[in-house]
Structures are given as C-alpha cells and as structure tokens.
Amino acid sequence: MKMYLISDNIDTKTGMRLAGVEGVVVHEIDEVRNALDNALKNKDIGIILITEKLGKLISDKINDVKLNYHTPLIVEIPDRHGTGRTPDSITKYVREAIGLKI
C-alpha cells in the first residue's frame, strides 16, 4: 500500500516526495475534494496525508471517509507553518470523550 499527500504547500510536497510519497498541491475547495475523490478511487493508496488547513476545508468529507471507509487511513498533518491545534488539544479531546478533566 502507498501513501499519498494532499497539500496546500509546495514545500510540504517536496519534503514528502524526498521520502517517496507522491502527492498533489491544491488550494481551492473543489480541487481538494477532487484530489481526495481521486485518491479514494486508487486502491493502491492505504494512507492519505492531508494538511490541516485543507482538512478543515473539507472536514465533512474527511469525517465521512473516516466513518464509512475501511481504507484508506486519513491523517491530518501540520504544514511547515506548524499545527493549527491548540496546546491543550489532547486534554480537550479526552475531556470531551470521557467527561474527565485531567
């Protein structure tokens, strides 16, 4: 199985390409949806990496894939500018999931 990158940044694509990961650079919401749909059609792709910024643009589609598709695994990654997550995102996730403050 292969990995595939959907990025909004050429530097991220270049870095992943050096690691052997093919991908595409897109910016508009329609381009992102088309890139994801094309990746889903390719049965050789087992992991789709998507930058967090693009993931937010199509969060509905990503959630649908995560809930209803057996493969591929979709992983949202930070781009070269860092993550869009808050510093306490893990703690917040645990609190929301089980109602326990840690």
Buried (B, 14 or more C-beta within 10 A) or exposed (E): EBBBBBBBBEEBBEBBEEEEBEBBBBEEEEBBBBBBEEBBEEEEBEBBBBBBBBBEBBEEBBEEBEEEEEEBBBEBBEBEEEEBEEEEEEEEEBEEEEEEEE
